[in-house]
Amino acid sequence: MFSSFFNHRPDNAVDGDVLVLTKPLGTQVAVNLHQWMTDPEKWSNFSSILTESEAEKSYQRAMASMARLNLIGMFNHIRLAVTRSYLKSKCFRSITQRRVVWN
């Protein structure tokens, strides 16, 4: 069902295609900067642009954002699994097969 959706590659994009962002832009950059703070050679490329405090703040925001997205995804997954389980249950089938007569 979704196979054609997931087979799209950026080089096949056409004007009007929808871009679905799964996390805020810049999240990976914030994670990389945080990692590079421990590597003086890499950090020297960025230390004139932002402070360690700013990099740490960006990292914390990125982590909070990703944790929130994962939590929302987890709840949606559980809700979907419970709904599917209920729809397959004997209880649901027996309820939906009864005739309701209104007086």
N, C-alpha and C positions, 0 to 999 in steps of 0.2 A: 504494500500500500504506500509506504513512505520511501520505498527504494529509489524512486526517481528524484524525490526531494533531496535525499542525502547524497546522491551521486553528482549533484551540481558542484562545480569547482569555480573558483574565482575567475579563471580564464574563460569560462563559458557564460559569464554574466552579461546580461543585456539591459539596456535602458528600461527602467520600470520594474526590475526585479526587487524583491523585498529583502532587506538585510536584517537578520535577526541577531541582535547582540545578546549574548548570554551573560555578560558581565560588563560593568562600566569600562569605558575606554581608559587606558592608563593603569589598570590594575596590575598587569604583568610588569610594567615599567617600575611601579612602586615596589614590587617584590624583588625585582632585579637590583634596584638601588639599595635596598636593605641588605641583600647578600653582598653587594660590592663594597659596602661600608667596612667589611672585615678584610678586604683586599686593598692595601694602600695604593697599589698601582692602578687598579680600576677606579677606586674612589677619587684619586687625584684628578681624573677627567671631569668630575662633577662637583667637587668640593667648592669650586668658585661660583657655581650656579645656585646651590642650595646647601643649607646647613644639615648636620646630622640630625638635629631636632626636627627639621622639616621632612627629611627623608623618613624618619621614624614615624612621624605623624601620618604621612602618606601611606606607609606600610600598615599602620593600625587601621586606618580607614578602609584600605583595600581588604584586609583580613575580615573586618566586621561586615563589609559588603558581601564577600564571598560566603561567610558563615550564614548570613541572612538568606541569601539565595539558596544555599544548600538546605537550610531549614524549611523554607517554603517548598522546595522540591520534594523533600522527605514527606511533608504533610500531604502534598498532592498525591504522591505515590501511594501512601497509606490509604488515603480517601478513595483512590481509584481501585486499589486492591480490595478494600472492604466492599465497595459498591459492586464490583465484579463478583465477589464471593457471594454476596446477598442475592444478586440476580440469578446466580446458578443454584441457589439453595432450594430445597424442597419446600420450605416455608413460603418463599416468594412465589414459586410456581403454584402452590395450592391456593394462595390468596388470589392470584391473578386468574385462576381457572374457575373461581366461584362466580356465580351470577348474582348480581346485585339487583334486587327488585325494589323500586321506589313506590310507595303508596301515595 
